[in-house]
Amino acid sequence: SCILILIAFMIFQMSSLKQNFNSLASDTINNMGKNGVKRGNNVDLIGATLLEYIWAISARFLAFVTVCIGIFATANLTTSIMEKGTIDLMLSKPIPRWMYITGRYIGASAIIFVQVCFLMVGLWLAAAISFGSWSPKLLLSIPYITLSFMGIYAVVVLIAVLSRSSALSIIVGITIYIMIGAVIPIGNWLDKTIGGGDGKGFFSVIADVVHWTLPQMNDLASNMSETIIGHDVSFAPILVTSGLVIAYTALSSWSFSRKEF
């Protein structure tokens, strides 16, 4: 995070980038005037809007990187407690088994939340100091990125509990994360291509099942972009993903409680 913030600050300080940014903002104001839109006297307002579109694109990339790196960094937190010796020590304590899994999950999510806050606040300050635009909308991406990680990590924890394999849980988690955004379009395309109909076919039904049983990463990313830009968003992906987080974590805790060690 520190390296990314420093690199971003050095890039933002490049005089050519500042000039191009201000020039683009001025051109936008001029075009607004030609189209009959009332012209403002503050370039920073248009500059902030342009910067928000840049942040919306950047936030999606940072969310992808955060989830992937976060999975690699925290997958072992679950499997490590099931190793011989460690599990014997833990089971000897008067603590319910479900608390071990839930506690590890909450701890990993808290670590990622702090990291995301540090990174986003640092990038926001770097841009604000460089461009003079103090719009805090980039910071609105923090809960979306954190929830995206929590959604995928809930699946990773379940796979880790069932398989006791960090490698398998990482592979499954990242595969699901990458796959989710393409499942529905591919399912609809297969139905139209193979089935030749516009109704709900077999592949569309499968796509819908995947959509409603796995964290809605694609919709969360869209919501994040719309929030940064200032458009209205749907709360359905947030509620569905939050519900799935609770369900998968509860299932993981139950599975861990039923395991024989």
N, C-alpha and C positions, 0 to 999 in steps of 0.2 A: 504493500500500500504506500509506504513512504517513497519507494522508487517511482511508482506511477504518478504520485503527486508532484514530485520534483521534475519528472520529465514533462508532465503537463504544464507546469509553471514555466519551464524554460521555453517550451513551444509557444505558449501564450505571450511570452515576452518578446518574441520575434517581431521586429518592426514591420516587416512585410505582411505578416498575418494581421497585425492591428490595422494597417492601412487598408488591406483588402476587406476586412470586416467592416470598418467604418465606411468604405466606399460602397459596399453592398448595402449597408443600411441607408446611406444617402440615396442610392438609386431606387431603393424601395419607396422612400418618401416621395421622390420625384414622380415615380410611376403612380403612386396614390393620387398625387395632385393632378396628373394628366387624366386620370379616370374620374375626376370629379369628387374624390374623397377629400375631406377636410384635412389639410396638412397640419401636422403638429410642429412645434418649434424645438422638439427634443429628439435628437437622433438616438439617444439611449433607449427610448421606448421601443423603437423599431429594432434596435440592436439586441435588446433583451428578448424580443420575440424570435428573432433569428437564432439567438443562442439557445432558446428553449427547444427549438426543433433539433438543433445539434445535440442538446442534452438528451432529448427523447431517443435519438438513435444510439447515442453513446451508452445510455442506461441499459438498453437491451443487451448490448455486447457485454457490459460489466456484469449484468445479471447472469448471463451464460457462463462467464469466467468464474464468477463467485460460486455458483452452484457446483460446477465441475471441480474446482479446487477444494471447495468445502467438503465435498463427498470424499475426495482422496484424503483430506486431513483428518476427518472425523469418523470414517467407517470403522477403524480399528477400536474405537471407544467401546463398541458393543461386543465385538468378538473377544477382546482382551479379558473381559470379566469371566468368560467361559473357559479359560485355559486352566489346565490342571494346576492345582495349588492355589490359584487366585479364587476360583469358584468355591473351593473347600473352605477357605478363610471367610468368604462372604456369607456362605450358607450357615456358618457357625454363629452368626450374629442374629439377634432377635429382630430382624427387619423383614417386612414382607418382600417377597421376590419381585413383585411388580414395581416396587420403588426403585430397584436398580436400573431397570430399563427406562422407566420414565425419567429418572434423575439424569441418566446419561444423555437422553434425548434433549431434555431441557437445557442441560449444560452445554451441549454442542451447539444448540440453536442460539444460546446466549453469546457464545464465543463468536459465532458468525455475525450476529447482530452488532456487536461492538466493532468488529472489523469493518463491516459495511458502513457504519456511522463514521468511523475514522476516515475511511476512503472517500466517501461522498462529501463530508464536510471539508476535507482537504482539497478536493477538486473544485468544490464550490468557491472556497476562499481564493484558490489560485486564479479562477476565472474572474471573480469579483474584483480582485486587486488589479488584474491585467486590463480588463475591459470596462471597469467602473459600473458594471451591472450587478446589483445586489439582490436580484430576484431569487427568492429561496425555493423555487419550484423544483430544482434538482433534488432537494432534500426530501421531497415527497416520494421519491423512488425507494427510499430506505425500507419502509414497511413492505413494499411489493417484492423487493429482492429477498428480504428475510423470509417472507411467506413462501416464495418460490423454493428457497432452500429447504424450509421446513417440510414442504409438501413432498419433495423428492426424497429427503432424508428419512421421512417416515416409512417410505417403501424400502429404502436401503436397510433400515434397522430391522424391519420384518424379515427381509431376505437373510440378513446376518444372523438373526436368532434361529431361523429355520435351518440354515445350512452350516452355521458356525464358520463361514468363510468370508473374510474381508474382500478378497479378490472377486468372488462371485457377486457379492452385494454391490461392489463398485461398478462392475461391468453392467449388471442389470439396471442399476440406478441411472447411469449415464445413457445407456441405450434407451431406456424409457423416456428420459428427458429429451433426447434428440428425436425420438419417434413420435412423441405426442403431437407436435405441431403438424406432422404430415399425415396422421392417420385418417382424419376426417376427409381432407381433400382427395387422398388416394382411394378411400372407400367409395366416395361418391363417383369418382372417375371410373373405377372398375365396374360399378353398377351400370353406368351409362354406356361403357364400352362393351362389356360382356353381356349384361342383361338387356341393354338397349331400351331401357325404360327410364322415366323420370321419377317413379315412385321409390319407396324405401325397399331396397333389395337386401340381399344377404350381407354384402360388404358394408353397406351403409349402416345396417343394424349393428354389425361388429364394431364399426367406427363409433357409433353412439354409445355402445357399452363401454368401450375404452375411454371415451370422453367423460362419462359420468362416474367411472370407477377409479380413475387415476387423477392426480392433481392437474388442474387446468392451467398448465404453464403458458400456453399460447394466449389464452384470454387474459391472464394476469399481465403478461408483457404488453398486450394491447391497452389494457387499463392503465398501466404505468405510463405509457407514451401519451395517452389522452389526458391523464392527470397533469403531466408536466406541461403540455401544450395549453391546457386550460379548458378542455372539452368535458362534456358529461361522460360519466362512466357507469357501467353496470356492476352492481354489487354481487350478482350471482356467482361469478368465479371466485370471489373472496370468500363467500359463505360456503360454497361447495368444497373448496380446497381446505378451508379451516375444519369443516366437518370430517373430511377424509383424513386430515392429520390426526384428529382425535380418534377416529375409528382404527386407523392403522397402528397408532401407538398403543391403543387398548388391546388390539389383537396381538401385537408383539409382546406386551406384558403378560397377557394370558398364556401365550405359547411358551414363554420363558418359565412361567410358574408351573407348567405341566411337564417340563423337561426332566429327564432322569440324568443325574450327574454322579 
